[in-house]
């Protein structure tokens, strides 16, 4: 069964209680009229997860990073084209863009958490931007 793009964020945020809390706070700030479902901007909203992953990697919280990227791999394997694009452009590319302004070797730091399909997309983004 294909994973729909509307399922991506909920599937990822449920992996971590900390991320769920950040998501709830984010929704209150970004969608104060409780209109997320009608006005959702997934490619912007998913950057919350990108920032969360960057922070967890820098904190060396490997367990939660691994769990999230395990789910990312499942989504990439079973996602529609739109879903895959949300993961690649929304999540992975955001991680790389945000990280490029920070002082750490993000290209190699994240690679150890990525499974085969995620790693292929991660490296493809790097090649395209270099």
C-alpha positions in Angstrom: 0.0 0.0 0.0 1.4 3.4 -1.0 2.1 6.0 1.6 0.3 9.2 1.0 2.1 12.5 1.4 -0.4 13.6 4.0 0.8 10.7 6.2 4.5 11.6 6.2 4.6 14.2 9.0 2.3 12.3 11.3 4.3 9.1 10.8 7.6 10.9 11.6 6.4 13.0 14.6 4.9 10.0 16.4 8.3 8.5 16.8 9.4 10.9 19.5 7.6 12.5 22.4 9.9 15.5 22.2 9.1 15.9 18.5 5.4 15.5 19.1 5.6 18.3 21.7 7.5 20.6 19.3 5.0 19.8 16.6 2.1 20.8 18.8 3.8 24.0 19.7 4.5 24.6 16.1 0.9 24.1 15.0 -0.3 26.6 17.7 2.2 29.2 16.4 1.9 28.6 12.7 -1.8 27.7 12.5 -3.4 29.8 15.3 -6.9 29.3 13.7 -6.5 25.6 14.0 -6.7 25.4 10.2 -3.7 23.1 9.6 -5.6 20.5 7.6 -7.1 23.1 5.2 -3.9 25.3 4.9 -1.1 22.9 5.4 2.3 23.7 3.8 4.0 20.4 4.1 7.3 21.5 2.5 7.6 24.3 5.0 6.2 22.3 7.9 8.5 19.4 7.5 11.5 21.6 8.2 10.6 21.4 11.8 11.5 17.7 11.6 14.7 18.6 9.7 15.8 21.0 12.4 14.9 18.4 15.1 17.1 15.8 13.4 20.0 18.2 13.1 19.7 19.1 16.8 19.5 15.4 17.8 22.5 14.5 15.6 24.5 17.3 17.2 23.4 16.1 20.7 24.4 12.6 19.6 20.9 11.2 20.3 21.6 8.4 17.9 18.6 6.2 19.0 15.9 8.7 18.0 17.7 9.7 14.8 18.0 6.1 13.7 14.3 5.5 14.5 13.2 8.4 12.4 15.4 7.5 9.5 14.2 3.9 9.6 10.7 5.3 9.1 12.0 7.6 6.3 13.3 4.5 4.5 9.9 2.8 4.8 8.2 5.9 3.4 10.6 6.2 0.5 10.1 2.5 -0.4 6.3 2.7 -0.2 5.5 6.3 -1.0 3.8 7.8 -4.0 6.0 10.0 -6.2 4.6 13.1 -4.3 5.4 11.4 -1.0 9.0 10.6 -2.1 9.4 14.2 -3.3 8.3 15.5 0.1 10.9 13.3 1.8 13.7 14.2 -0.6 13.1 17.9 -1.2 11.3 18.7 2.1 13.2 16.7 4.6 16.6 15.7 3.2 17.3 18.8 1.2 16.2 21.0 4.2 18.7 19.1 6.4 21.5 19.8 4.0 20.5 23.4 3.4 20.2 24.2 7.1 23.3 22.3 8.0 25.4 24.0 5.4 25.3 27.1 7.6 26.5 25.2 10.7 30.0 24.1 11.6 30.0 20.4 11.3 30.5 17.8 8.6 26.8 17.1 7.9 27.4 15.2 4.7 29.3 12.4 6.6 27.6 12.8 10.0 24.1 11.9 8.7 25.2 9.1 6.3 25.6 6.5 9.0 21.9 6.8 9.8 20.6 6.4 6.3 19.4 3.2 4.8 19.9 2.3 1.1 17.2 4.4 -0.6 17.6 7.3 1.7 21.3 7.2 1.2 20.9 7.2 -2.6 18.7 10.3 -2.4 21.0 12.0 0.1 24.0 11.6 -2.1 22.1 12.6 -5.2 21.2 15.9 -3.6 24.9 16.5 -2.7 25.9 15.8 -6.3 23.3 18.1 -7.7 24.4 21.0 -5.5 28.2 20.6 -6.0 
